[in-house]
Amino acid sequence: NVENDQWFQGTADAVRQSMRHMDKYDYDYVLILSGDQLYQMDFREMVEFHKKNGGDITIATIPVNAKDATGFGILKSDDLGKIQAFVEKPQDPPTMREKPDHSLASMGIYVFDADYLYQVLEEEVKKDETDHDFGKNIMPRALDEGVLYAHPFEKSCMGRNAEGSIYWRDVGTLDSYWGAHMDLVTEHPQLNLFDYDWAIHGLPTQSMPTKFFYKDPDCRTLDNSLIGGGCVITDAEISNSVLFDRVKVDEKSVLHQAVVLPNVKVGKNCRLQDCIIERQCVIPDGMEIGVNKEADKARGFRISSSGKVTLVTPDMLAALKSPQDPSI
């Protein structure tokens, strides 16, 4: 309940309020994960690293380009992994000695000694001048206490690209979310969804098979795309796109580099490119999305910070006075 004064005050407070779900279990360590990242990792390796070093908190770390490092917690560690410095989202990020153009970033993945976690969270909630945040409050405290260690993601990464480099994507922005989906439809995807040796388990929906129905012999284009179950595609051209389950695309519509979430209906003669279509959207006949960013902006659609990607939601479509009027 967002009106309740007990609504999560920060990342640490969110964990504190969720600990009640764990009371019935007996455990020594707590693994905390970030929800807006894509990667494949053997967490057992990180837990063993944590136990071996004897610290109270271990942070998974990854080198990031220094120009992108302002959005991360940045740290320095010694040869044994003990963290010597930590700063949250610095304007001038410190760089790595061995990689001067990179900074060592926190992935927001933590292993805690359970007793230590309980202690710091209970003490944190009693403070007035705090953000109740792991990066801003808990990590600096652990640094001062000398109980903070860094675990290199490369040592536990289970997903590598065709060149052998580790794969990790932060998908917390429109551009990165869209870009991660575009990775999936390349010839050699950075993240292999079809790796049965290290399978990715989701929450599958029981749906009908997808049906492709082409009446027009000149319209049979389906190229380099991922199509979920229960979709119905009729005389539509789809390329370099990801369609989730139960998407319906009608005649003469063209989709290119589109990410379409579940339960979307795309009408006839539509053109969608470089866009993300939120679930439950109904795209009217003849609508173009992503083709002209100024027109998208005039409709109230959201444009990503790079100007590349258009986001459309049901509320945005409902706000249009006349969605089929090309002058909008």
HELIX and SHEET records of a PDB file:
HELIX    1   1 THR A   11  SER A   18  1                                   8    
HELIX    2   2 MET A   19  MET A   22  5                                   4    
HELIX    3   3 PHE A   43  ASN A   53  1                                  11    
HELIX    4   4 ALA A   66  GLY A   71  5                                   6    
HELIX    5   5 ALA A  114  VAL A  125  1                                  12    
HELIX    6   6 PHE A  134  ILE A  138  3                                   5    
HELIX    7   7 MET A  139  GLU A  145  1                                   7    
HELIX    8   8 PHE A  153  LYS A  155  5                                   3    
HELIX    9   9 LEU A  174  LEU A  184  1                                  11    
HELIX   10  10 TYR A  196  TRP A  198  5                                   3    
HELIX   11  11 LYS A  293  ALA A  298  1                                   6    
HELIX   12  12 PRO A  314  ALA A  318  1                                   5    
SHEET    1   A 4 TYR A  29  ILE A  32  0                                        
SHEET    2   A 4 HIS A 102  ASP A 113 -1                                        
SHEET    3   A 4 ILE A  57  ASN A  65 -1                                        
SHEET    4   A 4 LEU A 148  PRO A 152  1                                        
SHEET    1   B 2 GLN A  37  TYR A  39  0                                        
SHEET    2   B 2 TRP A 168  ASP A 170 -1                                        
SHEET    1   C 2 GLY A  73  SER A  77  0                                        
SHEET    2   C 2 ILE A  83  GLU A  88 -1                                        
SHEET    1   D 5 LYS A 211  PHE A 213  0                                        
SHEET    2   D 5 VAL A 232  THR A 234  1                                        
SHEET    3   D 5 LYS A 248  VAL A 249  1                                        
SHEET    4   D 5 LYS A 265  VAL A 266  1                                        
SHEET    5   D 5 VAL A 282  ILE A 283  1                                        
SHEET    1   E 5 LEU A 222  ASP A 223  0                                        
SHEET    2   E 5 GLU A 237  SER A 239  1                                        
SHEET    3   E 5 VAL A 254  VAL A 260  1                                        
SHEET    4   E 5 VAL A 242  LEU A 243  1                                        
SHEET    5   E 5 LEU A 226  ILE A 227  1                                        
SHEET    1   F 5 LEU A 222  ASP A 223  0                                        
SHEET    2   F 5 GLU A 237  SER A 239  1                                        
SHEET    3   F 5 VAL A 254  VAL A 260  1                                        
SHEET    4   F 5 ARG A 271  ILE A 277  1                                        
SHEET    5   F 5 GLU A 288  ILE A 289  1                                        
SHEET    1   G 6 LEU A 222  ASP A 223  0                                        
SHEET    2   G 6 GLU A 237  SER A 239  1                                        
SHEET    3   G 6 VAL A 254  VAL A 260  1                                        
SHEET    4   G 6 ARG A 271  ILE A 277  1                                        
SHEET    5   G 6 THR A 310  VAL A 312  1                                        
SHEET    6   G 6 ARG A 302  ILE A 303 -1                                        
END                                                                             
